[in-house]
Amino acid sequence: SNPNNNPLCGKHIRITRYDPTVGGNRSVDVEVVDRCVGCLATDLDLSLSMFDSLAEEAQGRVVGSWAWLT
């Protein structure tokens, strides 16, 4: 099936990650645009600009939390 037809598309989430380099949390609000077919159910695949808001690109994968926005 087309990953862009996922019923979660268009919904918004807030992703938060503790960043020790700033001594606190960094957060970014994003819109779900498709389903990451190759990802695990708990993974998020971010655009580079959104990832850079949370971590250094060189880190590759980082751990954070997320919640639906209303």
C-alpha positions in Angstrom: 0.0 0.0 0.0 1.0 3.6 -0.4 2.8 4.9 2.7 1.4 8.3 2.1 -2.1 7.1 2.6 -1.5 6.3 6.2 -4.4 7.6 8.4 -1.8 9.3 10.7 -0.6 11.5 7.9 -1.3 15.2 8.6 -1.2 14.7 12.4 1.4 16.5 14.5 3.8 15.3 17.1 6.3 16.9 19.5 9.6 15.1 19.7 11.8 15.8 22.8 15.3 14.8 23.5 17.7 15.5 26.3 20.8 17.1 25.0 23.8 17.1 27.4 25.6 19.7 25.3 23.0 22.3 26.3 22.2 20.7 29.7 18.5 20.4 28.9 15.8 19.3 26.5 15.4 20.2 22.9 12.0 19.8 21.2 10.6 20.1 17.7 7.0 19.9 16.4 6.6 18.0 13.2 3.8 16.8 10.9 3.6 13.1 10.0 3.8 12.9 6.2 4.2 9.2 5.5 4.9 5.8 7.0 8.5 4.8 7.2 8.2 1.3 5.6 11.7 0.3 6.7 11.4 1.6 10.2 10.4 -0.2 13.4 7.0 0.8 14.8 8.7 2.9 17.5 11.1 4.7 15.1 10.8 8.1 13.6 12.6 9.1 10.4 13.1 12.8 10.4 14.1 15.3 7.7 17.7 16.5 8.2 16.6 19.9 9.3 14.3 18.5 12.0 17.0 16.1 13.1 19.5 18.9 13.3 17.1 20.7 15.7 17.5 17.8 18.1 21.0 16.5 17.6 24.2 16.6 15.6 23.9 14.9 12.2 27.0 12.8 12.9 25.2 11.1 15.8 23.0 9.3 13.3 20.5 7.8 15.6 19.4 9.2 19.0 16.8 8.4 21.6 14.0 10.7 22.5 10.3 10.7 23.3 7.3 12.0 21.4 3.6 12.8 22.0 0.7 13.6 19.8 -0.3 17.3 19.6 -4.0 18.2 19.6 
